[in-house]
Amino acid sequence: MPALRSPHTLLYATRPGALPARFRRERVLLVGCGDIGLRVARELRPRVRLLALTSQASRVAALRALGITPLVGNLDKPASLKRLSGLATRVVHMAPPPDSGSQDTRTRALLQVLRRRSAVQSLVYGSTSGVYGDCQGEVVTEHRAVNAATARAQRRIDAEQRIRHFGRAGAVRVNTLRIPGIYAPNREGGTPRGRLLKGTPVLQASDDVYTNHIHADDLARASIAALWRGRPARVYNVNDDTCLKMGDYFDLAADLYGLPRPQRVPRATANAQLPLMLLSFMGESRRMDNTRLKTELRVALRYATVAQGLMDDKI
């Protein structure tokens, strides 16, 4: 995003030329058009032409109804992606890696097809804060070296490396967003309410870990800001201002909802009670710094704290 006089002028400015009318607007391709992709679309339309890759033919009509041009293809089937080449001027890539392996073959397939033509000006990739690994509660800036502790986070590191190489090789401005826990009352499973109702325990204070959050709407806005304002090959932590340990977060939510606070248990007990996925989040502690998000991308958070964001779920 260049320096703006208004949110509707230079931000989505078209480039002059003899292109057909449908190509004179910026064309933003959404890869991984789930909840966040749809929020990005709502923020952008009708100022740009929106395209979305979907692997489900059943979603075509719904995407069209939202003003999005659907492109049926599957990141696990590279041959199905050929029509993506040269279509978009900017790309928001939110598709997750495969569930196994050490590499993100889906990102590899996407970048291979985007390389065939040079239309892409910028690409934003949604990674995870899990690439930092356990930081033992320290404040984490984007300068910190990655130290993934899980295969899931390692695949994200592979994707980040591929994205950086794509940017250098093709003179494309690429940005990586390192995203913590995404929440929103209007997002499926997007609040702690379900876990509180199940009575899922949390760690006792002496064993507890710091956790980080971002409201889904603010993540969508950050993705858009990075498309135009992100510095080349830049990484951004995308999190709000909340500084809470996980148990305190659930206590806060319980108080807002008028529900009982969850039971506090020692880590040894939690290891026997909770699923491995949940335990993996309880094994990493960090406090993410969002200075770049605010100063470089100039994102003013709508929901600066989880207390603000969860208020909408008080029903």
Disulfide bonds with the S-S distance in Angstrom:
none
